[in-house]
């Protein structure tokens, strides 16, 4: 039976998605469609662009030891922020990090591919702050069903869609495209089962890693912003009807920060173990 997989956002916990895909591949269960938000959107984008779960595992291990090279603080913007506040002037700072290095990395990995070049159905949502709409980036508009407050597009590159969906508000600058101001897709849809279903997939396996984690004691700006979004996402899920065939919720380790890259391998292993334990039911539903 053909099936699709929907991957939730969750910072470093998104590495668990790679573990789930690893277990599925080991048992010959390959999804024919994929959707993901935020960290899940990065995994979905790489998978639809042609990367195997094993290749992504190597990326996770590499990224966990050297992710700092992709951080590009907006020093000039930050330097002007305090004077702007003191003298009541408009500040141009829209995020602590520019996000350009990360997008360039995605561009190199995917070879600059457009989503429309993918032979696999993929959906990567972000949110346009100008309209409040969800922008569902996909590889084809064929067979897509309309949803309220959702606009579909097949014109973006993988690197653009992955950058936009992971642009955590106040931490990363929004991605500006065609007069849209795009931020993290989790603002409206942290687990995009509904979007994958609207794109034509009837059998969906959902993987949720977005439950609230323990708030670190340092109360940094990054953790305050990410934890606030995590709580909002958790509450929003209570009012959303998704309709997946099966939901996986990996038993994730208690992380001490949503962006503590060193803990990514533990999250990957948790996702792998979760899928392995659920394999009898997964095979009965999707094999």
Backbone torsions as a table, in degrees:
resi	resn	phi	psi	omega
1	UNK	NA	133.8	176.3
2	UNK	-74.8	148.7	179.0
3	UNK	-153.1	163.5	175.1
4	UNK	-120.5	167.4	-178.8
5	UNK	-131.9	133.9	179.2
6	UNK	-113.8	129.4	-172.0
7	UNK	-117.1	126.4	-178.0
8	UNK	-79.8	161.3	171.1
9	UNK	-78.2	167.1	-179.6
10	UNK	163.9	25.0	178.3
11	UNK	62.2	-136.3	-177.7
12	UNK	-62.5	-21.8	179.6
13	UNK	-65.4	-16.6	176.2
14	UNK	-62.9	-16.7	175.8
15	UNK	-61.9	-23.1	177.7
16	UNK	-60.9	-29.7	179.3
17	UNK	-61.4	-37.7	178.9
18	UNK	-64.5	-39.5	177.4
19	UNK	-62.6	-40.7	177.9
20	UNK	-62.9	-45.6	179.6
21	UNK	-63.8	-35.4	176.5
22	UNK	-59.9	-47.7	-179.5
23	UNK	-64.4	-41.5	179.1
24	UNK	-61.5	-43.8	-179.6
25	UNK	-64.4	-37.5	179.6
26	UNK	-59.9	-33.0	-178.6
27	UNK	-100.5	13.7	175.3
28	UNK	73.5	19.7	178.2
29	UNK	-101.5	98.7	-178.1
30	UNK	-109.9	118.2	178.7
31	UNK	-63.7	144.1	178.3
32	UNK	-95.0	-8.4	175.9
33	UNK	-146.9	157.5	-176.2
34	UNK	-152.0	141.8	174.8
35	UNK	-136.5	151.3	179.6
36	UNK	-161.8	148.0	178.5
37	UNK	-114.5	139.2	175.0
38	UNK	56.1	-120.8	177.9
39	UNK	-59.5	-36.7	175.7
40	UNK	-64.6	-30.9	177.7
41	UNK	-69.5	-33.3	176.5
42	UNK	-65.9	-45.7	178.6
43	UNK	-63.6	-44.0	179.3
44	UNK	-61.1	-42.8	-179.7
45	UNK	-62.7	-45.8	179.9
46	UNK	-64.1	-40.5	-178.5
47	UNK	-65.7	-44.3	-180.0
48	UNK	-70.2	-23.3	178.2
49	UNK	-81.2	-5.0	173.6
50	UNK	114.8	3.1	179.8
51	UNK	-82.9	138.0	176.4
52	UNK	-81.6	165.2	177.9
53	UNK	-62.8	-35.9	179.4
54	UNK	-64.9	-41.0	176.9
55	UNK	-63.9	-40.3	179.6
56	UNK	-69.3	-31.6	175.4
57	UNK	-59.8	-43.6	178.4
58	UNK	-62.8	-37.2	177.4
59	UNK	-64.1	-42.4	179.6
60	UNK	-59.8	-45.8	-178.7
61	UNK	-65.0	-38.3	178.3
62	UNK	-69.0	-44.3	-176.7
63	UNK	-65.5	-35.3	-177.7
64	UNK	-66.4	-20.6	-179.6
65	UNK	-103.3	-8.4	-175.9
66	UNK	-151.8	30.9	-177.2
67	UNK	-68.3	-17.8	-177.1
68	UNK	-62.3	-23.5	-178.5
69	UNK	-68.6	-14.3	-179.7
70	UNK	-97.5	4.1	-180.0
71	UNK	-89.7	125.6	179.6
72	UNK	-130.7	85.9	-178.7
73	UNK	-61.1	148.1	176.6
74	UNK	-89.7	77.2	-174.3
75	UNK	-62.9	-43.4	-177.7
76	UNK	-65.8	-39.8	178.6
77	UNK	-65.9	-41.9	179.9
78	UNK	-65.7	-35.8	180.0
79	UNK	-65.3	-29.5	-178.1
80	UNK	-91.7	-8.3	-173.5
81	UNK	-66.1	-51.4	-176.7
82	UNK	-62.8	-47.7	176.6
83	UNK	-58.7	-36.2	179.5
84	UNK	-64.2	-40.7	179.3
85	UNK	-68.1	-41.4	-177.2
86	UNK	-66.2	-37.7	-175.6
87	UNK	-103.5	14.8	174.1
88	UNK	56.1	42.8	175.4
89	UNK	-104.3	159.1	178.2
90	UNK	-73.5	131.2	178.5
91	UNK	-101.8	142.1	-179.8
92	UNK	-91.1	4.4	-178.4
93	UNK	-75.1	121.6	179.5
94	UNK	-118.5	0.9	178.4
95	UNK	-178.8	149.8	179.3
96	UNK	-66.6	-34.6	-177.5
97	UNK	-114.3	141.6	-179.0
98	UNK	-72.7	-39.9	-178.5
99	UNK	84.7	0.4	-177.4
100	UNK	-67.8	-41.5	-178.9
101	UNK	-63.4	-40.4	179.7
102	UNK	-65.3	-42.8	178.6
103	UNK	-64.6	-39.9	177.8
104	UNK	-63.2	-36.5	176.5
105	UNK	-63.7	-45.5	177.2
106	UNK	-61.1	-39.0	-179.9
107	UNK	-61.8	-45.4	179.8
108	UNK	-65.1	-42.7	-178.6
109	UNK	-61.5	-42.8	-174.6
110	UNK	-93.7	1.9	178.9
111	UNK	65.4	24.0	179.6
112	UNK	71.4	18.0	-177.7
113	UNK	-60.1	144.3	166.4
114	UNK	-82.4	149.5	175.8
115	UNK	-58.3	-33.2	-178.6
116	UNK	-65.6	-13.8	177.8
117	UNK	-84.2	-9.9	-178.3
118	UNK	-79.3	137.5	175.7
119	UNK	-86.5	-0.3	-178.4
120	UNK	-110.0	135.4	175.9
121	UNK	-62.8	125.0	-179.7
122	UNK	-137.3	141.5	176.4
123	UNK	-134.0	123.0	179.6
124	UNK	-128.8	105.6	-176.3
125	UNK	-89.0	149.2	167.2
126	UNK	-137.6	-179.7	-177.3
127	UNK	-125.6	130.4	177.5
128	UNK	-88.2	112.2	-178.7
129	UNK	-66.6	-21.9	-179.3
130	UNK	-72.1	-35.9	-177.1
131	UNK	-111.2	-20.4	-174.5
132	UNK	82.1	2.6	-178.3
133	UNK	-83.7	151.3	167.6
134	UNK	-78.3	132.5	176.7
135	UNK	-105.8	107.3	-177.0
136	UNK	-93.0	105.4	179.9
137	UNK	-85.0	126.3	-175.6
138	UNK	-142.0	170.8	-176.5
139	UNK	-86.2	-22.6	177.7
140	UNK	-154.6	144.7	178.1
141	UNK	-88.2	-4.6	179.9
142	UNK	-65.2	126.2	176.7
143	UNK	82.2	2.9	-178.9
144	UNK	-78.1	133.9	177.8
145	UNK	-99.6	139.3	-178.4
146	UNK	-68.4	144.6	174.3
147	UNK	-129.5	149.6	179.8
148	UNK	-64.7	133.7	177.7
149	UNK	62.4	26.6	175.9
150	UNK	-124.3	128.3	173.9
151	UNK	-114.5	135.2	-176.9
152	UNK	-103.0	142.9	176.2
153	UNK	-144.2	143.0	175.5
154	UNK	-120.4	22.9	-173.6
155	UNK	-101.1	-5.0	-174.2
156	UNK	-90.3	158.7	171.1
157	UNK	-82.3	157.4	174.9
158	UNK	-55.1	-45.7	-176.3
159	UNK	-61.2	-37.2	179.5
160	UNK	-69.7	-44.7	-178.9
161	UNK	-66.0	-39.5	-179.3
162	UNK	-69.5	-38.9	177.0
163	UNK	-64.6	-45.5	-176.3
164	UNK	-63.8	-46.8	-174.6
165	UNK	-67.3	-20.4	-178.1
166	UNK	-106.1	12.9	-178.9
167	UNK	-83.3	82.4	-179.6
168	UNK	-58.3	121.8	-176.7
169	UNK	-53.8	136.5	179.2
170	UNK	78.0	-20.3	178.2
171	UNK	-95.1	-52.2	176.0
172	UNK	-104.2	144.7	171.4
173	UNK	-59.8	142.5	172.5
174	UNK	-61.8	156.7	174.1
175	UNK	-92.2	120.1	-178.2
176	UNK	-96.5	118.3	178.7
177	UNK	-140.9	127.0	174.6
178	UNK	47.1	49.7	179.0
179	UNK	64.8	15.1	174.0
180	UNK	-102.4	143.3	178.9
181	UNK	-113.0	95.1	-167.2
182	UNK	-96.7	132.2	177.6
183	UNK	-130.5	-179.5	-176.6
184	UNK	-42.7	127.0	179.9
185	UNK	-63.6	-19.5	-179.8
186	UNK	-67.4	-12.5	177.6
187	UNK	-60.0	-32.7	179.7
188	UNK	-122.2	-23.1	-172.3
189	UNK	-153.3	84.9	-174.4
190	UNK	-74.1	-26.5	-179.9
191	UNK	-129.8	94.3	-164.7
192	UNK	-82.1	51.1	175.4
193	UNK	-62.7	-42.9	-177.9
194	UNK	-61.6	-35.8	179.7
195	UNK	-71.1	-40.4	179.0
196	UNK	-66.5	-38.0	176.4
197	UNK	-64.3	-43.0	178.7
198	UNK	-64.9	-24.2	177.8
199	UNK	-82.5	-0.9	173.6
200	UNK	112.3	0.6	-179.5
201	UNK	-88.4	121.6	-177.0
202	UNK	-91.2	-25.8	-176.5
203	UNK	-114.7	107.0	-173.6
204	UNK	-121.0	129.7	168.3
205	UNK	-97.1	122.6	-180.0
206	UNK	-103.8	139.2	177.5
207	UNK	-123.3	114.7	-174.7
208	UNK	-108.7	118.4	176.2
209	UNK	-122.2	19.7	-169.2
210	UNK	-98.6	4.1	178.3
211	UNK	-59.8	149.2	-177.5
212	UNK	-58.2	134.3	175.8
213	UNK	-98.2	169.1	-179.9
214	UNK	-69.1	129.3	-179.6
215	UNK	-68.7	123.0	176.9
216	UNK	-61.0	155.8	-176.2
217	UNK	-76.7	-12.7	-175.0
218	UNK	-79.6	-16.2	178.2
219	UNK	50.3	43.4	178.3
220	UNK	-71.2	162.7	179.7
221	UNK	-58.9	-42.4	179.7
222	UNK	-59.8	-47.1	-177.1
223	UNK	-70.8	-35.4	177.2
224	UNK	-62.3	-46.2	-179.2
225	UNK	-65.6	-47.5	-176.3
226	UNK	-69.1	-37.5	179.9
227	UNK	-69.6	-37.2	177.4
228	UNK	-61.6	-44.5	179.6
229	UNK	-65.8	-38.4	179.4
230	UNK	-62.0	-42.4	178.3
231	UNK	-65.0	-43.1	179.0
232	UNK	-60.5	-44.1	179.9
233	UNK	-61.6	-42.1	-179.6
234	UNK	-61.5	-43.9	179.5
235	UNK	-67.5	-38.4	-179.4
236	UNK	-63.2	-35.7	-177.7
237	UNK	-62.4	-25.9	-179.4
238	UNK	-67.6	-17.6	-176.0
239	UNK	-113.8	9.1	-177.5
240	UNK	-112.8	128.1	173.9
241	UNK	-90.9	120.6	-173.8
242	UNK	-102.6	-58.1	176.6
243	UNK	93.8	25.6	176.9
244	UNK	-71.4	155.2	176.4
245	UNK	-74.4	-31.4	-178.9
246	UNK	-154.6	143.8	179.1
247	UNK	-118.3	125.7	173.7
248	UNK	-103.9	131.1	175.4
249	UNK	-127.2	89.7	-177.7
250	UNK	-55.3	143.3	177.0
251	UNK	-80.4	86.5	-172.4
252	UNK	-79.7	150.0	176.3
253	UNK	-67.8	156.4	178.0
254	UNK	-75.6	100.2	-177.9
255	UNK	-79.5	152.6	-179.7
256	UNK	-104.3	30.5	178.0
257	UNK	158.2	134.8	-175.1
258	UNK	-68.6	-15.4	180.0
259	UNK	-118.1	20.1	177.0
260	UNK	-79.8	91.6	-170.3
261	UNK	-61.4	-26.5	-177.3
262	UNK	-64.2	-18.9	-177.7
263	UNK	-93.6	3.1	-179.7
264	UNK	-60.9	-42.9	179.5
265	UNK	-59.1	-35.0	177.9
266	UNK	-66.1	-38.4	178.4
267	UNK	-68.0	-39.9	176.9
268	UNK	-58.3	-46.6	-179.2
269	UNK	-64.3	-36.7	178.9
270	UNK	-64.1	-40.2	177.6
271	UNK	-65.5	-39.6	179.0
272	UNK	-63.7	-46.8	-179.6
273	UNK	-63.1	-39.9	-179.1
274	UNK	-61.7	-45.7	-179.4
275	UNK	-68.4	-36.9	178.6
276	UNK	-63.4	-43.4	179.8
277	UNK	-63.7	-34.8	-176.8
278	UNK	-90.1	4.8	-171.5
279	UNK	-59.5	-40.3	177.3
280	UNK	-54.4	-45.8	-179.5
281	UNK	-71.8	-38.8	178.3
282	UNK	-58.8	-43.7	-178.8
283	UNK	-68.8	-35.5	179.6
284	UNK	-68.6	-29.8	-179.0
285	UNK	-87.4	-38.1	-167.5
286	UNK	-119.3	-8.1	-177.9
287	UNK	-74.0	NA	NA
